[in-house]
Amino acid sequence: MCGIAGTYHWPDGKAVTDRLTDVLAHRGPDGAGRYSHPAGDGEVHLGHRRLAILDLSGTGAQPMVSDGLALTYNGELYNAPALRGELESAGVRFRGTSDTEVVLEAWRRWGTDCLPRLRGMFAFAVFDERTGELVLARDQLGIKPLFLLRRGGGLVFASELKALSAVAGGKLEVDHAALVASLLYYWVPDSRCAFREAEKLPPGSWLRCRPDGRVERGRYWNLKDVAAEGQERARGGEMPDLAAVVEESTRHHLLSDVPVATFLSGGLDSSYLTALAARHRPGISAYTIGFRAEDARFEAMPDDLRYARQVAARFGVELHEIEIAPDVLELLPRMTYHLDEPIGDPAAINTFLICSAAREAGVKVMLSGMGADELFAGYRKHLANLLALRYQRVPRPLRRGVSAAVDRLPVATSRRGLRSVRFAKRFLSFADLPEETAFRRSYTMYDREELLGLIDPDLAGAVDEVLTEHADVYADNDVDDFVNRMCLGDARMFLPGLNLAYTDRSSMAASTEVRVPFVDVEVVKAAFAVPGDRKIVGRQGKAALKEAATSILPREIVYRPKGLFSAPLRAWMSRDLAPLVREVVNDGELVRSGFLRRDALRRLVAEDAAGQRDFSKHLWHVLTLEYWYRGAISGEGRNTSSAA
């Protein structure tokens, strides 16, 4: 995994590409490379920063140039050995053992038709010296990022938005509609970008630039089609062998010439992958986190450590325990810089600290259980939305009485949070709503009226635009299974927009590669061939995956209560961050600019402090948004020397 960048028909392209590549140094500390060539009446320049994982020799260096093709590539190709064999049988001779060379030769043989054949995570740019064409491509599920900016017939691209911002000299304009979306979701959807001119290449797609200025786009893989095909398989009685599919994916994801370790929270997903990894790579190490005792008590967090220790002991895994007691005042601006866009999930801090500890121990590659909840209906929101359908059959007067009683309950005392009350309030906030609206409200931060009351009244149109986009994406499917409709919505929005985004950016900030075996094309195909009533059984979410996991894990791990890969936000807000919250609410840039309303923010703070509502997540995101916005309008937050 690496950092890639480049320009095509761009003024001063060589210097710009050098600057882009330098900004990405943390993504690839093992090497740097440049490539330049005429392209019609302009030039192409490609840059690369290398994190050496496969073929550590010079034959794996990039940009890789061979017989008229030049490639700068970020990612891992897990079926590289099989594709290499197929290409060799067709007469291709390889110089080294890197997957980069496999991608280059696959492109030479099949062009864009090679893309559906690639099983892995990737973003790359390939230039053809004979035609003068540059093509950008991104993996099927959006695991690897690729940002781009077009002006006239020119293009500039990079693995991170901060690189584009750096070379634009502070001239990129903030997209306020994207910030509205960020407030709603606490992340920026993959379909949007925090700066107006910039964009993200969509998952499963490619873009071709021609020397005459024409630009062509194509899509080679679509989750909507995969979900529809999976439903047809299920109707035909074809039930995938999940245990075999997940094990095969995990084995593929262990492909590496450097040490590999795992995240191990003690929950189902990480325990399952760790057990499988230990089967194929005995003695593998794992990393887990714990929190300060007083923070965990206040947040009523489950004791995940004891489960992680149990799994490690059972499978002979060397477990490294890291206590998360960060200086959040110092980490907040640093993480905001590395996350590129306003992302309000504190799990990014956990990922960064775990990857930093692993990197210090010489580990470059980590396996994560990311994606299992989205694909197999493992979040509380999935079960809650299913329960909401039954709740709507309860007589309305009784529902009103329940709602009034729960509304009066506090979410916290002076000594601890009341998690069950928080869940009850959250459930009742969407339980009476129509399907798409209820699903959106079950995981977003505000309803329409709350959001309108928080921001500049002139942005009301942006609010409706963002809500309409969610409704359109959710409705764009041919699936008649409610649970799988939710899973499809998550796989298209929540997974690439939040979880894969923060995982990539926070891990690469620590020069570490994170692989996600559940977010694999074959696992995804199998997931959508599982009917919804096999994913949620009774009140048991992720039931089909749990059944598969019993082939290797003890039942007390498989069926333990779900943990959270999060942080003790209420404790942080009431202690470490309280002065900063007051500063941002009273005199922050978002308030002074008029984007956020001071009186509305003060109400959030007051209700949270009184323990009547839990707005810790909302306020944390306001802090991340504030720090991002300060950097965006000043340019200082885009300077690597001030934040690294």
N, C-alpha and C positions, 0 to 999 in steps of 0.2 A: 504494500500500500504506500501511496506517495502523494505528492502534490503536483498538479499539472497546470500549465498556463500557456498562453500564446496570443498572437495577434495575426490578423489577416487583412491586408490592404488598410493598415492603420498608420496614421502619421507617427513618425519616429518609432516605428514598431520594435526595433531591436532594443532601444533603451527602455521602452515600456515593458517588454517581455522580461528584461533583466530585473526590473523593479517588481513586477508581479511574482517572479520566481523567488526573489529574495524574501518577500513577505511570507511566502509559504515554507520557509526554512524549517519550521518546527515539524512539518508533516514528513520531512525527509532529511534527517541529519546525516545520512550515510553517503550522500553524494549529490552533485548538481550537474546539469547538462543543458546545453543550448543547441539549437539548430536554426539555420536560416537558408532561404532559397527564394529565387524569383517566382512570382505567381502572376502570370499575365503581365499587366503594366504596374503591378505592385509587388509586395513581398509577403512571405509567411515567416513567422518566427515562433518556434516552439521552445518551451522551457520545462524543466523537470527537476523535482527534488526527490531523492530516493530514500525509502526505508527498505533496506534489503531483507527480504524474507525468503525468496526462492532464487537459486543460482546467485550466490554472493560474489561471484567473480565479475570481472569486467564485461563478460559477454551478456550480462543482464542489465548493463547501464543503459540509460535513456537520455534524450530521445533516441530511439533505435532506428537506424537507417539501413535499408537493404534493398538493392535493385530497384530504385525509384520510388520506394515508399518510406515515409518517416512517421513514427508513432511515438506519442507521449501518452502514457497509460497509468491509471491509478486503479488498483484493485487486486483481486485474486481470482483466478480461474480454476475452479475445483475439478473440472473435467479435462484439464490440460493434458494429462497423460493419454486419455482416450483420443482426444482430437489430434495430439501429436502422432499417435500410431496411425490414424486414418490418413493424415497428411503425408507421413513417411511412405505409406503404401502407395500413395499417388506420385511419389518421386521427390518429395521435398526433402532437402538436407538441412538439418539444424546445426547451428554453430555452438549453441549452449543448451542449458536445461531450464531456462526461465519460461514462465507462462506468457511473458510479454512477446517473445518470439512466436509463440503459438498463435496469439491474437493477430500479430502482423501477417503471418502466413495464411491464417484462416481468412483474413480480409483480402489478401491477394487472390485467393482461390474463389471466394464466394461473394465478396463485397458485402453489401448490407444484409444479404441472405445468411451471412455467418452469425448475425446477432442472436437469432432465436436458438442457435446451437450452443451459445456460451452460457455455462452454468457457473454463476459466481456473483461477485459484486464488482462493478467497474464503471468508470467514466474515462473516455479517451478521445483523443483527436488524432486523425490519420490524414496525412497529406500525400497526394499523388503528384510527383514531379512531372509526369508526362501530361496530365490533364490540367494541372494547376488547381485542382479542387481540394478543399479541406472539408472533412466530415467530422462532426462531433457525435458521440453516442453515449447513452447512459443505460445502466442495467434495468432489468425488467421491473424491479420493485422499488427503485429509488434509494438503494442502500448508500450508494456513493453520490456525492453532490457534484453539480457542474453549473456554475453561474456564467452568464454571458451578457454582453452589452453590444448592441449594434448601432452604428451611425453611418448613414449613407450606405455605401457598399462594403464598409469595413466592419470588422468584428474583433472583440477582445474577450477572452474567456479565462476562467481560473477555477480552482477547486474551492475557493473561499471568496465570499463577497467582499471582505475587508481588502483583498488584493485589488479588486476592481475599483473600490473606493479610493485606495491609496494612489493609483495612477490617474484617477480622474481629478485629482487636486482639489477635493472638497466641493466639486461642482455637481455632484449627484443630488437630486432633490428627494427629500423624504416623501414617501407615498403614504399620505394620511389614511387612505382606505386600508392599507396593509396594517397600519397601527391600530385601526379600529378592529380589524380581524384579530390582531394579536391580543387586544383586550378581551375579546369574546372568548377566544380559545386558550389563551396564555401561550400561544405560539403563532407563527406566521404560516398559513397553509402553503403547501408546496406549489400551488398554482399562482401564488403571489410572491412579491419580493419587496423588501423594506425600502428600496430606492426605486424611483419611477422608471428610469431607463433600463435597469437591470432586469434579468429574468432567470428562471431556473429551467434548464432543459427538462421536459417532463420524463418521468420514468418510462422505460420501454420505447424510447423514441430516438430519432437521429435527425441531424440538421446538416445539409450540404451547402457550402458556399462555392459559387463558381467564379472564375476570373472576370466574367462580364457583369458581375454584380447580382446575378440572380441567386435567390436562396430557395432551397427546396426542403421540405420537412416530411418525415414519415414516421409511422408508428408500427413497430414490429411485434408488440405484445400488449395485451389488454386484459386487465383483471376482470372486467365485466364479462368478457368471453370465457375466461377460465372458470368463473363462478357458474355461468350458465352450463358449461360443459360438465362441471362437477355435479350439478343438480341432475342432469340427464343420466350420468353414471349411477347416482344414488337411486333414481327411479327404476333403473334397470337391475337393481339389486346388487350392484357392484360396490362392496365395502372395502376400502383400501386397508392393507395391513400396516397400520400406523407405526407399530413398533419397528417393523422392518424399514419403513421409509425414513423415520427419524434416525435410526441407527446408521443407515447408509449415508444420510446427509452429514451426520456428526463425523463419521469416518472420513468423508471427503474434506471436511473443514479442518482436519488435523494436518493436511498437507503443508509442510513447512520444512525449511532447512535451519530454522532457529527454534529455541524453546517456545512451547505453547502452554498457557495456563488457562484456568477458567474463573469466571465469577461464580461464587457459591453463596447465595443468600440463605440457603436452607429451605427455600420454597421448592415447589414441584419442578419448575422449568429448569432452573440452574442445577438442581440436584440430579435431574434426569440426564442432562447433558454431561455433567461431571462424571456420573457413573458410567455412561457410555464411553466417554473419553478415556477414563481409567482402564476400561476393558481393552481398548485398542492401543493405549499408550500408558502402560503401568508406571506408577511413580509420578504421574503428572501433579503439578501443584495447583492450588486454588487460593483465591483471595476473597475475604469476606469483611463486612463492616459491622461495627457496633456503635452505639451512641453513648454520650455521657449519661450516667445513671439518672441524674436529676432530669435531663431532657426526655429520656425514654419514659420515665414515670409520668411526667407532666402530659406527654402526648399519648399515654396509654398504648405504647407500641409493644407488639408481641416480641417475645424473646427468640429471635431468629438464630442467634449464635449457637444455641444448644443443638438445634437441628443441623446446622452446618457442620458442627463438630461430629455429630453422629454419622452423617454421610461420609465425611472425610475418613473417619476411623474405619468405617465398614469397607471402603473401597481403596484403602491404602494411599490416600491423597495427602500430600503435605499442605496443611492449611496455614495461611498467613492471615492473622486477624488485625484489622486496622480500626482504631477508635476514631470516629468522626467527631472531633471537637474543634472545628475549624474557626479561624479568625474570620468570621463571615464579613466583617467590615472591610477586610483586606481582599478576600476572595471575590466578593460581589463584583467590583469593577473589572477584575481580571477575567472572571468567567463571562461577563457581559461582552468583553472584547473578543474572547475566543469563540463565543457562540454566534457571532456575526449578525444575528437578528435578535429582537427582543423575545427570549424564550424564558418563561417563568416557572419551569419545573426544576426544583432544587435537586432532583436526582442527577442533574448534570454535574453538580459538585461531587457527589458520591463517585460517579464514573471517573472524573478527573483525578480524585485523590487515590482511588484504587489503581488506576492505570499508572499514576506517578510512582506509587510504591512498587508496582510490578516492574516498571522500567528501571528503577534503581537497583532491583534485584537481577537485572539482565534479561527480563522477559519482554519480548516485543509483540507477542500475539496473545490475545485473550478470546475465549469463547463466551458468549452471552446468551441467555435464554430469551432475549428480546423477540417479540413477535408472536409467541405462543398464545398470549391472552387475546390478542386481536383476532387471530385466525381460528381459535378454538373456543371462543366465548368464555374467557376466564375472568373478565372484569366484573365487579359488582354491578356496574351499570347494565350489563347484559341481563343478568338475573332480575335486576330491579325493573327493567322495562317489560320483561315477561310477566313479572308479578303485577305490574301496573295494569295490564290487560284484565287480570282477575279483580283487582281492586276497583276498577271502573264498574264492575257488576254489583258492588256494595251500594245499598240505597244512599242517595245523595245526602239526606239529612244526617245520617250516621257519619258519612265522610266529612261533612262540615264540622261535626263535633270533634272528631279525631284531630282534624287539622288545627282547630282552635286550641285544643288541649296541648298538642305538641308545640305549637307556636309560643306558648307561655313558658316552656321549659328552657333553662339555661344550657349552653353548650359547654360551659366550663365553670369550675369553682376556682377559688384562689390557689388551689393546690394541684389540680389536674383537669385535663380535658375530659369531656363526657362523649366518648366516641359514638355510642349508640344513639344519643340524642342528635348528634350531627348527621348521622346517616338517616334518621327518621325525618328530620327537617328537609334534607336534600331530596329524599324520596317523594315527599308530599309536594315539593315544588314543581314536579313534572308529572305526577301520577295520573292527573285528570286530562292530560293534553293528548292531541292526536299523535300518531306514531312518529313521524319525522321530527316534529317539534319536541316531543318528549325525549327522543333519543338525543337530540341536540342539547336540550336543557340538562340531561343527565350527566353531561361531562363538560359543558361550557361554564363560563364564569357568571354570566348575567342573562336575564331575559331582555327582550327588546326595550321595554320601558326603562329598566335599570340602566342599560347601556346608553340610551338617549339622555338620561338624567345625569350621566357622568361626564359627557364630552361636549365639545363645542356644538351648539344647535345647528350650525351650518353643515355639520357632518351627518345629518339625519339620512341623507341620500346614500351615504357610504354604508350606514348600518343596514339599510334595507338591501343594498347590493350584496353585502356579505351574507346576510341571512338567506337571500334568494339563491346564492351560489351553493350554500350547504344543502338547501332543499333540492336543487337541481342534481347535485352529485349523488345524494341519497336515492333520488327517484330513478336515476339512470341505471337500470338493471333489469334483467329478465328472470329474477329469482322470486319465487312465491313462498319462500321459507323465511319467516320473520327473523329468526336467529341468524341465519346466513346473510340476510340483508344488512343486519347490524355489523356482522363481521366484514362484509364487503365495504361498507362505509368506513370502518376503521382502517382496513387495509389500504384504502385509497386516500384517506385524509389524515387520520390520527398517526398512523405508522410512519409514513414518510415525512409528514409535517413536523412531528414532535420527536418521537422516540428514536427513529433512525438519525434524524438531524442532530439532536444533542449528543447521541452516542458517538457519531463520527467526529463532531467538532471538539467535544471535550476529551475524547481519547487521543485524537491527533495533536491536541495541545500538549499532551504528555508524550508525543512521538511514539504512540502505541497503536497497534492495529486491533480492532475488535471485530470478530466474526460472529455472524448470527445464523446458526444452522437451521433455526425454525423459519427464517425468512429466505427460503430456498425454493426455487421454482417447482421442484418435485414435491416438497412438503406442502406448498400452497395448493397445488393441484389436488393432493390427497385431502387437504383440509376442507375444500369446498365440495368434495365428494361425500363428506360426512353430513347426514341430515341434522338439522337443528335440534331435533328431539333426542339425538345421540350426544350432542354437545352439552346441553343442559338437561339433566335428569333430576326431577324433583327440585331440590334447591342446590343441587351440585353442579357448579359450572365446570367447564373443561372436562366433562365426564369421559369422553372418548379418549382423550389424551391420557387421563389418569389411568384408564383401563390398560392402555398400552404400556404405561410406565411401570405397572405392577410386574411386568416381565423381568425387571431388574431391581426396582426399589422396594423397600419395605412399606407396608400399607400405612404405617404411622407417619411416614414422610409424604406419601402420595395424598393422603386424605387429611392432612393437618390443615388448620385454618389458614386462609390466605394471608401472607405477609405483604408488606409494602416496601418497594425500593424507592423510598422517599427520604424525608428529613423531618426533624421535630420543629416544624415551622412555628407553631404556637409558642413554644418555648423560646425560640430565637426572637420572635417578634416582641414578646413581652419583656425580654431581657436585653440581648445583644443589640438588637436593631431598633429599639423604641426611639432613641434620639434621632436616628436617621429618618425614620418614618415621619416624625414631626417636622424635620427640616424640609423634606420633599413635599409634604402636604402644604406647608405654609409658604415656602419660597422656592419650590422646584421649577425647573425650566418648563416642564409640561404645564404647570399651573400658570406661570408667567406668560407663556405663549398663548394661553387660552384653550389649548387642546383638552386639558382636564379642568373640571370645575372644583375650585377649592372647597366650597361648601359641601359638595357631594362627597369628596374625599374625607372631610372632617366627620361626616356622619358615619362613614365606614369605620373609621378609627374609633369613634365613640361607642358604636354598637359592639365592635369587637372587644374593646376594653371592658365593657359592661358584662361580657360573657353571654349576651343574648343571641348573638350570631357569630359564626366563625368566618371571619374575613381574612384570616392569616394568609391564605393562598393568594387572594386578590391583592393584598398589600405587598406581598413579596413580589408579585408581578409588576406592580406599579414601580417598585424600586428598580427592577431590572429594566423596565421600559425607560425610566428616568435616566439611568446611567447610559443606556444605549443612545438615547436622544441627545444627551450632552455630547457624546462623542461624535454623533452624526452632524450636529450643527457647528461644532467647533473644529472638527478634524483631528482633535487630539486623541480621541478614542480609537482612531484608525492608525495610530503610530505604534509600531511593534515595540519600539524601545521603551515606551512609557508604560506598557502593560504586560510585557512578557515576564 
